[in-house]
Amino acid sequence: MQAAKAGKTLPEGSVLFAEVHAARLDSDQKPVTGSDGFYVAEKLMFYTAMASGAGWGKEVPDMLRNADWNYAVFTLDKQQRPGVNQAECYACH
Ligand code: HEC
């Protein structure tokens, strides 16, 4: 957090964890927006995580590689979800 707040590269060993929620829908099935401008969370669906470690990016093709970051998805019972295609994560990250 200190590195991020200072606008610096996050150090090796950093872990970022995110809750992914489905948005609340109105009667027209459109997402409801709160006063903060963000969609209102309805239901926790799963977790995503990204973490960095020495050499973790070594085997990732250059076209997708994001330094030494690696990606995973976790289920609500806190198990790693198998079969996640990390290329999809790297496509944005
Ligand atoms: C369509 C583009 C896209 C894809 C695909 C994507 N992400 Fe993200 N991800 C984002 C963006 C944009 C943010 C920042 C959101 C914010 O700050 O509100 C983010 C944020 C995160 C965060 C929270 C940390 C942070 O930097 O805010 C984690 C953890 C994460 N993503 C993991 C993953 C994982 C794991 C996958 C693959 C299963 C994945 N993402 C696929 C675009 C994407």
Backbone and ligand atoms as CSV (ligand in chain L), in Angstrom:
chain,resi,resn,atom,element,x,y,z
A,1,MET,N,N,0.829,-1.197,0.000
A,1,MET,CA,C,0.000,0.000,0.000
A,1,MET,C,C,0.867,1.253,0.000
A,2,GLN,N,N,1.968,1.205,0.784
A,2,GLN,CA,C,2.856,2.368,0.833
A,2,GLN,C,C,3.447,2.653,-0.541
A,3,ALA,N,N,3.906,1.592,-1.235
A,3,ALA,CA,C,4.499,1.777,-2.559
A,3,ALA,C,C,3.458,2.324,-3.532
A,4,ALA,N,N,2.257,1.761,-3.497
A,4,ALA,CA,C,1.208,2.201,-4.422
A,4,ALA,C,C,0.856,3.662,-4.178
A,5,LYS,N,N,0.699,4.022,-2.903
A,5,LYS,CA,C,0.348,5.411,-2.572
A,5,LYS,C,C,1.430,6.382,-3.008
A,6,ALA,N,N,2.686,5.913,-2.979
A,6,ALA,CA,C,3.809,6.767,-3.381
A,6,ALA,C,C,4.035,6.720,-4.891
A,7,GLY,N,N,3.185,5.979,-5.609
A,7,GLY,CA,C,3.306,5.891,-7.068
A,7,GLY,C,C,4.485,5.049,-7.510
A,8,LYS,N,N,4.958,4.167,-6.620
A,8,LYS,CA,C,6.126,3.334,-6.936
A,8,LYS,C,C,5.703,1.937,-7.386
A,9,THR,N,N,6.634,1.238,-8.047
A,9,THR,CA,C,6.413,-0.153,-8.421
A,9,THR,C,C,6.208,-0.976,-7.159
A,10,LEU,N,N,5.224,-1.874,-7.165
A,10,LEU,CA,C,4.992,-2.703,-5.981
A,10,LEU,C,C,6.138,-3.696,-5.818
A,11,PRO,N,N,6.612,-3.900,-4.595
A,11,PRO,CA,C,7.758,-4.792,-4.383
A,11,PRO,C,C,7.392,-6.252,-4.613
A,12,GLU,N,N,8.423,-7.044,-4.910
A,12,GLU,CA,C,8.271,-8.497,-5.043
A,12,GLU,C,C,7.599,-9.041,-3.774
A,13,GLY,N,N,6.677,-9.982,-3.966
A,13,GLY,CA,C,5.968,-10.529,-2.813
A,13,GLY,C,C,4.638,-9.835,-2.553
A,14,SER,N,N,4.327,-8.802,-3.351
A,14,SER,CA,C,3.036,-8.125,-3.179
A,14,SER,C,C,1.893,-9.053,-3.568
A,15,VAL,N,N,0.778,-8.924,-2.874
A,15,VAL,CA,C,-0.431,-9.688,-3.179
A,15,VAL,C,C,-1.602,-8.719,-3.243
A,16,LEU,N,N,-2.348,-8.767,-4.341
A,16,LEU,CA,C,-3.567,-7.962,-4.468
A,16,LEU,C,C,-4.730,-8.931,-4.584
A,17,PHE,N,N,-5.771,-8.657,-3.841
A,17,PHE,CA,C,-6.890,-9.585,-3.739
A,17,PHE,C,C,-8.165,-8.785,-3.970
A,18,ALA,N,N,-9.065,-9.300,-4.794
A,18,ALA,CA,C,-10.292,-8.552,-5.085
A,18,ALA,C,C,-11.516,-9.446,-4.948
A,19,GLU,N,N,-12.574,-8.888,-4.350
A,19,GLU,CA,C,-13.875,-9.556,-4.330
A,19,GLU,C,C,-14.601,-9.190,-5.611
A,20,VAL,N,N,-15.200,-10.177,-6.266
A,20,VAL,CA,C,-15.967,-9.902,-7.481
A,20,VAL,C,C,-17.442,-10.150,-7.169
A,21,HIS,N,N,-18.232,-9.089,-7.323
A,21,HIS,CA,C,-19.670,-9.155,-7.037
A,21,HIS,C,C,-20.479,-9.023,-8.319
A,22,ALA,N,N,-21.644,-9.655,-8.350
A,22,ALA,CA,C,-22.624,-9.372,-9.394
A,22,ALA,C,C,-23.294,-8.051,-9.008
A,23,ALA,N,N,-23.640,-7.247,-10.011
A,23,ALA,CA,C,-24.306,-5.972,-9.746
A,23,ALA,C,C,-25.809,-6.184,-9.526
A,24,ARG,N,N,-26.394,-5.342,-8.666
A,24,ARG,CA,C,-27.857,-5.352,-8.505
A,24,ARG,C,C,-28.486,-4.861,-9.804
A,25,LEU,N,N,-29.563,-5.510,-10.218
A,25,LEU,CA,C,-30.241,-5.129,-11.461
A,25,LEU,C,C,-31.597,-4.513,-11.144
A,26,ASP,N,N,-32.006,-3.528,-11.961
A,26,ASP,CA,C,-33.347,-2.951,-11.789
A,26,ASP,C,C,-34.364,-3.798,-12.569
A,27,SER,N,N,-35.616,-3.342,-12.635
A,27,SER,CA,C,-36.672,-4.151,-13.255
A,27,SER,C,C,-36.462,-4.331,-14.759
A,28,ASP,N,N,-35.612,-3.465,-15.366
A,28,ASP,CA,C,-35.269,-3.623,-16.797
A,28,ASP,C,C,-33.983,-4.434,-16.994
A,29,GLN,N,N,-33.513,-5.058,-15.900
A,29,GLN,CA,C,-32.279,-5.863,-15.941
A,29,GLN,C,C,-31.039,-5.009,-16.239
A,30,LYS,N,N,-31.092,-3.702,-15.890
A,30,LYS,CA,C,-29.942,-2.810,-16.049
A,30,LYS,C,C,-29.262,-2.661,-14.687
A,31,PRO,N,N,-27.919,-2.601,-14.641
A,31,PRO,CA,C,-27.236,-2.450,-13.353
A,31,PRO,C,C,-27.616,-1.143,-12.659
A,32,VAL,N,N,-27.823,-1.228,-11.335
A,32,VAL,CA,C,-28.164,-0.061,-10.528
A,32,VAL,C,C,-26.874,0.651,-10.124
A,33,THR,N,N,-26.820,1.976,-10.323
A,33,THR,CA,C,-25.644,2.774,-9.979
A,33,THR,C,C,-25.881,3.511,-8.664
A,34,GLY,N,N,-24.906,3.456,-7.757
A,34,GLY,CA,C,-25.017,4.150,-6.475
A,34,GLY,C,C,-24.617,5.614,-6.594
A,35,SER,N,N,-24.717,6.362,-5.484
A,35,SER,CA,C,-24.404,7.796,-5.489
A,35,SER,C,C,-22.915,8.035,-5.775
A,36,ASP,N,N,-22.081,7.001,-5.574
A,36,ASP,CA,C,-20.652,7.132,-5.866
A,36,ASP,C,C,-20.340,6.885,-7.346
A,37,GLY,N,N,-21.374,6.572,-8.147
A,37,GLY,CA,C,-21.163,6.363,-9.571
A,37,GLY,C,C,-20.811,4.927,-9.938
A,38,PHE,N,N,-20.638,4.078,-8.926
A,38,PHE,CA,C,-20.314,2.672,-9.189
A,38,PHE,C,C,-21.569,1.808,-9.105
A,39,TYR,N,N,-21.542,0.658,-9.764
A,39,TYR,CA,C,-22.647,-0.286,-9.651
A,39,TYR,C,C,-22.795,-0.724,-8.193
A,40,VAL,N,N,-24.029,-0.960,-7.777
A,40,VAL,CA,C,-24.309,-1.448,-6.424
A,40,VAL,C,C,-24.091,-2.960,-6.401
A,41,ALA,N,N,-23.280,-3.415,-5.462
A,41,ALA,CA,C,-22.988,-4.851,-5.358
A,41,ALA,C,C,-24.206,-5.596,-4.832
A,42,GLU,N,N,-24.497,-6.753,-5.454
A,42,GLU,CA,C,-25.658,-7.553,-5.029
A,42,GLU,C,C,-25.195,-8.835,-4.338
A,43,LYS,N,N,-24.242,-9.520,-4.976
A,43,LYS,CA,C,-23.912,-10.858,-4.488
A,43,LYS,C,C,-22.432,-11.150,-4.771
A,44,LEU,N,N,-21.724,-11.627,-3.740
A,44,LEU,CA,C,-20.324,-12.033,-3.914
A,44,LEU,C,C,-20.277,-13.283,-4.792
A,45,MET,N,N,-19.457,-13.246,-5.867
A,45,MET,CA,C,-19.417,-14.362,-6.826
A,45,MET,C,C,-18.146,-15.210,-6.680
A,46,PHE,N,N,-16.989,-14.537,-6.586
A,46,PHE,CA,C,-15.700,-15.237,-6.467
A,46,PHE,C,C,-14.634,-14.207,-6.130
A,47,TYR,N,N,-13.415,-14.652,-6.028
A,47,TYR,CA,C,-12.293,-13.756,-5.720
A,47,TYR,C,C,-11.253,-13.854,-6.835
A,48,THR,N,N,-10.594,-12.734,-7.130
A,48,THR,CA,C,-9.437,-12.784,-8.025
A,48,THR,C,C,-8.216,-12.344,-7.223
A,49,ALA,N,N,-7.064,-12.847,-7.625
A,49,ALA,CA,C,-5.837,-12.499,-6.928
A,49,ALA,C,C,-4.716,-12.324,-7.937
A,50,MET,N,N,-3.817,-11.411,-7.634
A,50,MET,CA,C,-2.571,-11.293,-8.388
A,50,MET,C,C,-1.451,-11.135,-7.376
A,51,ALA,N,N,-0.332,-11.798,-7.645
A,51,ALA,CA,C,0.795,-11.761,-6.731
A,51,ALA,C,C,2.079,-11.815,-7.545
A,52,SER,N,N,3.157,-11.306,-6.953
A,52,SER,CA,C,4.429,-11.329,-7.677
A,52,SER,C,C,5.479,-12.071,-6.856
A,53,GLY,N,N,6.367,-12.755,-7.561
A,53,GLY,CA,C,7.453,-13.464,-6.897
A,53,GLY,C,C,8.633,-13.528,-7.854
A,54,ALA,N,N,9.818,-13.705,-7.317
A,54,ALA,CA,C,11.028,-13.727,-8.152
A,54,ALA,C,C,10.917,-14.801,-9.219
A,55,GLY,N,N,11.055,-14.425,-10.472
A,55,GLY,CA,C,11.078,-15.378,-11.576
A,55,GLY,C,C,9.718,-15.909,-12.001
A,56,TRP,N,N,8.643,-15.457,-11.386
A,56,TRP,CA,C,7.322,-15.995,-11.708
A,56,TRP,C,C,6.894,-15.712,-13.143
A,57,GLY,N,N,7.453,-14.663,-13.762
A,57,GLY,CA,C,7.049,-14.337,-15.123
A,57,GLY,C,C,7.872,-15.040,-16.191
A,58,LYS,N,N,8.912,-15.754,-15.739
A,58,LYS,CA,C,9.893,-16.351,-16.661
A,58,LYS,C,C,9.262,-17.184,-17.773
A,59,GLU,N,N,8.246,-17.984,-17.421
A,59,GLU,CA,C,7.677,-18.903,-18.396
A,59,GLU,C,C,6.470,-18.330,-19.128
A,60,VAL,N,N,6.172,-17.053,-18.865
A,60,VAL,CA,C,5.051,-16.409,-19.550
A,60,VAL,C,C,5.569,-15.810,-20.854
A,61,PRO,N,N,4.893,-16.082,-21.982
A,61,PRO,CA,C,5.353,-15.504,-23.259
A,61,PRO,C,C,5.464,-13.973,-23.161
A,62,ASP,N,N,6.512,-13.429,-23.789
A,62,ASP,CA,C,6.772,-11.981,-23.729
A,62,ASP,C,C,5.543,-11.144,-24.059
A,63,MET,N,N,4.760,-11.621,-25.033
A,63,MET,CA,C,3.600,-10.868,-25.493
A,63,MET,C,C,2.584,-10.650,-24.367
A,64,LEU,N,N,2.552,-11.580,-23.393
A,64,LEU,CA,C,1.563,-11.504,-22.309
A,64,LEU,C,C,2.185,-11.124,-20.975
A,65,ARG,N,N,3.470,-11.320,-20.843
A,65,ARG,CA,C,4.132,-11.187,-19.550
A,65,ARG,C,C,3.912,-9.814,-18.905
A,66,ASN,N,N,3.636,-9.822,-17.604
A,66,ASN,CA,C,3.536,-8.598,-16.821
A,66,ASN,C,C,4.550,-8.728,-15.686
A,67,ALA,N,N,5.800,-8.387,-15.992
A,67,ALA,CA,C,6.901,-8.506,-15.025
A,67,ALA,C,C,6.860,-9.890,-14.365
A,68,ASP,N,N,6.801,-9.962,-13.034
A,68,ASP,CA,C,6.759,-11.251,-12.339
A,68,ASP,C,C,5.407,-11.471,-11.662
A,69,TRP,N,N,4.347,-10.873,-12.234
A,69,TRP,CA,C,2.998,-11.062,-11.687
A,69,TRP,C,C,2.397,-12.359,-12.211
A,70,ASN,N,N,1.589,-12.967,-11.351
A,70,ASN,CA,C,0.859,-14.181,-11.697
A,70,ASN,C,C,-0.577,-14.036,-11.189
A,71,TYR,N,N,-1.519,-14.791,-11.778
A,71,TYR,CA,C,-2.948,-14.552,-11.549
A,71,TYR,C,C,-3.687,-15.820,-11.173
A,72,ALA,N,N,-4.734,-15.692,-10.355
A,72,ALA,CA,C,-5.543,-16.852,-9.973
A,72,ALA,C,C,-6.950,-16.399,-9.606
A,73,VAL,N,N,-7.867,-17.364,-9.646
A,73,VAL,CA,C,-9.252,-17.130,-9.240
A,73,VAL,C,C,-9.569,-18.108,-8.113
A,74,PHE,N,N,-10.283,-17.635,-7.085
A,74,PHE,CA,C,-10.664,-18.471,-5.951
A,74,PHE,C,C,-12.175,-18.496,-5.791
A,75,THR,N,N,-12.696,-19.677,-5.436
A,75,THR,CA,C,-14.135,-19.848,-5.243
A,75,THR,C,C,-14.549,-19.305,-3.880
A,76,LEU,N,N,-15.854,-19.227,-3.638
A,76,LEU,CA,C,-16.344,-18.700,-2.360
A,76,LEU,C,C,-15.925,-19.575,-1.184
A,77,ASP,N,N,-15.668,-20.879,-1.433
A,77,ASP,CA,C,-15.165,-21.709,-0.331
A,77,ASP,C,C,-13.627,-21.710,-0.284
A,78,LYS,N,N,-13.055,-20.660,-0.915
A,78,LYS,CA,C,-11.627,-20.340,-0.784
A,78,LYS,C,C,-10.706,-21.409,-1.357
A,79,GLN,N,N,-11.173,-22.069,-2.433
A,79,GLN,CA,C,-10.341,-23.023,-3.161
A,79,GLN,C,C,-9.944,-22.390,-4.484
A,80,GLN,N,N,-8.719,-22.684,-4.949
A,80,GLN,CA,C,-8.306,-22.163,-6.245
A,80,GLN,C,C,-9.169,-22.789,-7.334
A,81,ARG,N,N,-9.736,-21.956,-8.193
A,81,ARG,CA,C,-10.595,-22.477,-9.259
A,81,ARG,C,C,-9.709,-23.074,-10.349
A,82,PRO,N,N,-9.903,-24.380,-10.651
A,82,PRO,CA,C,-9.080,-25.000,-11.691
A,82,PRO,C,C,-9.515,-24.546,-13.071
A,83,GLY,N,N,-8.610,-24.678,-14.049
A,83,GLY,CA,C,-8.970,-24.441,-15.438
A,83,GLY,C,C,-9.056,-22.981,-15.843
A,84,VAL,N,N,-8.544,-22.069,-14.984
A,84,VAL,CA,C,-8.558,-20.652,-15.351
A,84,VAL,C,C,-7.468,-20.402,-16.394
A,85,ASN,N,N,-7.816,-19.764,-17.486
A,85,ASN,CA,C,-6.842,-19.422,-18.525
A,85,ASN,C,C,-6.217,-18.076,-18.180
A,86,GLN,N,N,-4.981,-18.119,-17.671
A,86,GLN,CA,C,-4.330,-16.882,-17.233
A,86,GLN,C,C,-4.091,-15.916,-18.389
A,87,ALA,N,N,-4.066,-16.423,-19.620
A,87,ALA,CA,C,-3.871,-15.522,-20.768
A,87,ALA,C,C,-4.957,-14.456,-20.789
A,88,GLU,N,N,-6.160,-14.826,-20.322
A,88,GLU,CA,C,-7.248,-13.841,-20.285
A,88,GLU,C,C,-6.930,-12.732,-19.284
A,89,CYS,N,N,-6.335,-13.087,-18.162
A,89,CYS,CA,C,-5.942,-12.079,-17.164
A,89,CYS,C,C,-4.849,-11.189,-17.755
A,90,TYR,N,N,-3.818,-11.838,-18.325
A,90,TYR,CA,C,-2.692,-11.077,-18.877
A,90,TYR,C,C,-3.120,-10.170,-20.026
A,91,ALA,N,N,-4.178,-10.540,-20.743
A,91,ALA,CA,C,-4.616,-9.717,-21.877
A,91,ALA,C,C,-4.879,-8.285,-21.435
A,92,CYS,N,N,-5.421,-8.108,-20.231
A,92,CYS,CA,C,-5.648,-6.752,-19.708
A,92,CYS,C,C,-4.505,-6.311,-18.801
A,93,HIS,N,N,-4.072,-7.212,-17.936
A,93,HIS,CA,C,-3.081,-6.839,-16.925
A,93,HIS,C,C,-1.683,-6.795,-17.495
L,1,HEC,C1,C,-11.149,-6.842,-19.334
L,1,HEC,C2,C,-9.895,-6.541,-18.652
L,1,HEC,C3,C,-9.498,-7.402,-17.467
L,1,HEC,C4,C,-9.387,-8.771,-17.411
L,1,HEC,C5,C,-9.671,-9.796,-18.504
L,1,HEC,C6,C,-8.929,-9.082,-16.065
L,1,HEC,N1,N,-8.766,-7.940,-15.345
L,1,HEC,FE1,FE,-8.219,-7.827,-13.387
L,1,HEC,N2,N,-8.525,-5.825,-13.395
L,1,HEC,C7,C,-8.842,-5.079,-14.520
L,1,HEC,C8,C,-8.932,-3.679,-14.125
L,1,HEC,C9,C,-9.259,-2.515,-15.070
L,1,HEC,C10,C,-8.683,-3.624,-12.754
L,1,HEC,C11,C,-8.689,-2.395,-11.843
L,1,HEC,C12,C,-10.088,-2.213,-11.334
L,1,HEC,C13,C,-10.197,-1.057,-10.366
L,1,HEC,O1,O,-9.179,-0.585,-9.859
L,1,HEC,O2,O,-11.338,-0.654,-10.100
L,1,HEC,C14,C,-8.424,-4.985,-12.322
L,1,HEC,C15,C,-8.131,-5.352,-11.020
L,1,HEC,C16,C,-7.766,-6.605,-10.610
L,1,HEC,C17,C,-7.368,-6.964,-9.269
L,1,HEC,C18,C,-7.337,-6.015,-8.067
L,1,HEC,C19,C,-6.014,-5.341,-7.960
L,1,HEC,C20,C,-5.981,-4.053,-8.716
L,1,HEC,O3,O,-4.943,-3.796,-9.367
L,1,HEC,O4,O,-6.936,-3.271,-8.658
L,1,HEC,C21,C,-7.058,-8.287,-9.277
L,1,HEC,C22,C,-6.568,-9.105,-8.094
L,1,HEC,C23,C,-7.303,-8.775,-10.618
L,1,HEC,N3,N,-7.733,-7.733,-11.399
L,1,HEC,C24,C,-7.120,-10.086,-11.025
L,1,HEC,C25,C,-7.493,-10.583,-12.287
L,1,HEC,C26,C,-7.449,-11.987,-12.654
L,1,HEC,C27,C,-7.002,-13.121,-11.737
L,1,HEC,C28,C,-7.896,-12.059,-13.939
L,1,HEC,C29,C,-8.076,-13.309,-14.816
L,1,HEC,C30,C,-8.916,-14.361,-14.268
L,1,HEC,C31,C,-8.227,-10.697,-14.363
L,1,HEC,N4,N,-7.949,-9.844,-13.341
L,1,HEC,C32,C,-8.704,-10.379,-15.625
L,1,HEC,C33,C,-9.025,-5.566,-15.795
L,1,HEC,C34,C,-9.093,-6.885,-16.159
